[in-house]
């Protein structure tokens, strides 16, 4: 079944990106574009778990590959040679472990099959930072990641949050800059979310990062039925949206993040 699905995806990307030279890879479930490899396991899981009409799923395929091509095309320009040029571009990012174009990128475990990573941001997208890049700059991974967090905060000093009060209060972050889910890695942003929901930044809340461009949180005092509904929505989002991350609900404090 995976081989037939891969051929279907290949037909879509060859139609939509006719000059890019997409081909079947030698490995099962892999499409290649030059030296880049694209594994189909993530798309295949989305399709199996939440079947969509062909036209809708074709759009998901195109969005995934368009984003990946943007990264490939911008990779050379996105990673400066000099540290003084690279430093302001660093950002932390969350990425699915199923994404095959991460390559030699620096990654750290986050939750299940999601990693945190470090990227260099530019107008064409972002490119993953490798240990070789850090060695060239004379920087450690831990220091670079802290800079990446600070840069996200600095890039949105008045970060917009959607706050929905009522019997099922929610806080959502969806700026569309590519780093919304990654904001859960930043303690001061976690503290602000917790304070909005509980009135005390030292409290604890539930949160979800179903895809790269969405962060949602709700209080632990929510009635079980509503909590279950939100948990199911997070899982569904992770299966249906582009750039999927985790289906799991998290327990979040200012100091730590854990799987619920």
QUIBEL-V717196 format. One record per residue. N is the residue number from 0. PHI is phi in whole degrees, -180 to 180 (* if undefined). PSI is psi in whole degrees, -180 to 180 (999 if undefined). NEAR is the number of other C-alpha atoms within 12 Angstrom. Layout:
N;PHI;PSI;NEAR, N;PHI;PSI;NEAR
This chain:
0;*;-40;15, 1;-63;-35;22, 2;-68;-38;21, 3;-66;-41;16, 4;-64;-42;30, 5;-61;-40;31, 6;-64;-36;23, 7;-64;-45;25, 8;-63;-42;38, 9;-59;-42;33, 10;-61;-39;22, 11;-66;-48;28, 12;-72;-32;33, 13;-68;-34;23, 14;-71;-43;17, 15;-82;-27;20, 16;-129;67;21, 17;-65;-20;14, 18;-97;2;12, 19;-91;-11;21, 20;71;37;21, 21;-67;140;29, 22;-141;161;28, 23;-69;139;29, 24;-83;169;23, 25;-72;-27;13, 26;-86;151;17, 27;-62;134;20, 28;74;27;29, 29;-127;135;32, 30;-115;138;36, 31;-114;155;30, 32;-142;90;27, 33;68;-126;16, 34;-86;-9;15, 35;-81;140;26, 36;-119;138;28, 37;-123;110;38, 38;-79;143;35, 39;-95;0;35, 40;-62;-38;26, 41;-69;-47;34, 42;-63;-39;40, 43;-62;-42;30, 44;-64;-42;23, 45;-59;-45;28, 46;-67;-40;31, 47;-69;-41;17, 48;-80;-31;17, 49;-139;77;19, 50;-54;137;19, 51;-123;159;20, 52;-57;149;11, 53;-53;-44;15, 54;-63;-41;12, 55;-68;-43;17, 56;-71;-32;27, 57;-59;-37;26, 58;-65;-38;22, 59;-62;-43;30, 60;-59;-49;38, 61;-63;-42;27, 62;-62;-43;23, 63;-62;-47;30, 64;-74;-33;37, 65;-63;-42;23, 66;-65;-42;25, 67;-65;-41;32, 68;-65;-36;29, 69;-62;-41;24, 70;-64;-45;28, 71;-62;-46;29, 72;-66;-32;23, 73;-94;-2;23, 74;-61;-43;26, 75;-65;-47;21, 76;-74;-25;23, 77;-76;-23;31, 78;-111;99;38, 79;-67;157;28, 80;-77;-36;20, 81;-95;140;18, 82;-61;-39;20, 83;-64;-26;14, 84;-85;-32;17, 85;-78;-37;32, 86;-51;-50;33, 87;-71;-12;28, 88;-92;-13;35, 89;-66;138;40, 90;-142;149;43, 91;-84;154;44, 92;-147;150;47, 93;-105;140;43, 94;-145;143;41, 95;-69;139;37, 96;-66;-14;28, 97;-81;-11;27, 98;-75;121;31, 99;-87;-14;24, 100;-87;8;31, 101;-68;-32;32, 102;58;-123;21, 103;-92;19;17, 104;-63;151;28, 105;-73;125;30, 106;-136;152;28, 107;-133;143;23, 108;-59;141;19, 109;-119;-66;28, 110;-159;127;27, 111;51;-120;21, 112;-102;37;21, 113;-118;136;31, 114;-114;155;28, 115;-95;148;37, 116;-144;179;39, 117;-124;132;45, 118;-131;163;47, 119;-108;122;44, 120;-90;144;36, 121;-154;178;27, 122;-62;-28;18, 123;-91;2;23, 124;137;-127;29, 125;-156;162;36, 126;-133;143;40, 127;-75;139;42, 128;-87;137;42, 129;-109;169;26, 130;-62;-33;23, 131;-63;-38;18, 132;-64;-45;31, 133;-65;-39;30, 134;-63;-41;16, 135;-63;-36;17, 136;-85;-12;23, 137;71;38;18, 138;-122;152;23, 139;-90;156;20, 140;-63;-42;28, 141;-65;-43;18, 142;-65;-41;19, 143;-65;-38;33, 144;-66;-40;33, 145;-63;-39;25, 146;-64;-40;26, 147;-61;-38;34, 148;-67;-46;36, 149;-62;-36;26, 150;-67;-35;29, 151;-65;-44;38, 152;-62;-45;29, 153;-66;-30;20, 154;-72;-21;22, 155;-136;70;20, 156;-63;-26;13, 157;-116;61;12, 158;-55;120;23, 159;-76;131;21, 160;-123;135;26, 161;-87;117;21, 162;-113;119;22, 163;-112;105;19, 164;-79;-178;16, 165;116;-166;12, 166;-66;-22;15, 167;-127;71;23, 168;-65;142;28, 169;-138;152;33, 170;-125;131;32, 171;-131;144;35, 172;-123;123;35, 173;-152;74;25, 174;-83;-24;23, 175;84;12;18, 176;-89;1;26, 177;93;-4;32, 178;-125;19;42, 179;-65;-49;39, 180;-63;-38;42, 181;-64;-19;45, 182;-64;-18;44, 183;-67;-17;46, 184;-77;-10;41, 185;-102;113;34, 186;-54;-41;24, 187;-67;-30;25, 188;-75;-40;37, 189;-59;-43;41, 190;-62;-40;29, 191;-66;-42;33, 192;-61;-47;42, 193;-62;-42;36, 194;-63;-40;26, 195;-62;-36;28, 196;-90;-29;38, 197;-122;-15;27, 198;82;2;15, 199;-144;114;18, 200;-69;-7;22, 201;-90;4;22, 202;-81;-162;26, 203;-140;141;32, 204;-138;167;41, 205;-89;150;40, 206;-148;159;43, 207;-138;143;47, 208;-128;72;50, 209;-70;-26;42, 210;-150;169;37, 211;-57;-30;38, 212;-108;29;31, 213;-156;133;36, 214;-132;128;42, 215;-133;146;42, 216;-145;153;45, 217;-149;159;43, 218;-74;157;37, 219;-76;-10;28, 220;-86;0;19, 221;-62;142;24, 222;-62;149;15, 223;-54;-40;13, 224;-63;-43;13, 225;-70;-38;19, 226;-60;-43;27, 227;-64;-40;19, 228;-63;-44;17, 229;-67;-39;32, 230;-62;-41;29, 231;-67;-37;20, 232;-65;-41;25, 233;-60;-47;32, 234;-62;-42;28, 235;-66;-41;29, 236;-60;-41;30, 237;-66;-25;36, 238;-90;-22;32, 239;-113;-26;33, 240;-86;159;34, 241;-72;158;35, 242;53;52;39, 243;-67;150;38, 244;-125;-104;42, 245;-110;138;40, 246;-84;-11;32, 247;-85;149;32, 248;-89;142;35, 249;-112;153;33, 250;-104;127;28, 251;-127;131;37, 252;-123;177;34, 253;-64;-30;25, 254;-92;-26;20, 255;-152;166;22, 256;-130;132;26, 257;-142;154;23, 258;-72;133;21, 259;-69;999;19
